Amino acid sequence: MSAPRPTAATAPNTPIKPRARKWPWIVAACLLLGAAGGGLAWWKWQSASAHAVEKKAAPARAAAQYFALEPAFVVNLVDEDSVRYLQADVQLVTRDPETFAAIGANAPAIRNRLLLLFGQQSSAQLGQRSGKERLQEAARTEVRQLLKGEGAPDKIEAVIFTSLVTQ
């Protein structure tokens, strides 16, 4: 048989092992969680601030300005089988104030160019949507070339038809 082990009560000279204290671990865990929460809050605040700066830094898009070329265009189409007409109400779209002023100053020349362009069309070309869209793009090109030739700003965004009738 083995000898009984001495216990603290039976061994007076044996040092008593102190109990491990939990409070330093609790404090360390609280500090770690607090630091992590603070870091997360700082990161969210920084990304929200950066997003707000990006919104402010992006320039606001200017409002579209529409210049109506009045009166409506009325031209003969080039159809050979019969006499056909095109009637179109046209507006020029720009967001640039200088271009808008240049359109006003050159309106008679723009009307002339567009009358010549519209008179080159046939009813078969204008019967489909794609033909009308090609005519819009060709009209935009004509207007831009004219303005460029006059040394004026040519930031024409679009040529739109508010009415288009072929007969």
QUIRA-V525510 format. One line per field, one symbol per residue. ss: DSSP state (H for helix, E for strand, - for the rest). Layout:
BEGIN
ss=???
END
This chain:
BEGIN
ss=----------------------HHHHHHHHHHHHHHHHHHHHHHHHHHHHHHHHHHH-------EEEEEEEEEEEE--------EEEEEEEEEE--HHHHHHHHH-HHHHHHHHHHHH----HHHH--HHHHHHHHHHHHHHHHHHHHH------EEEEEEEEEEE-
END
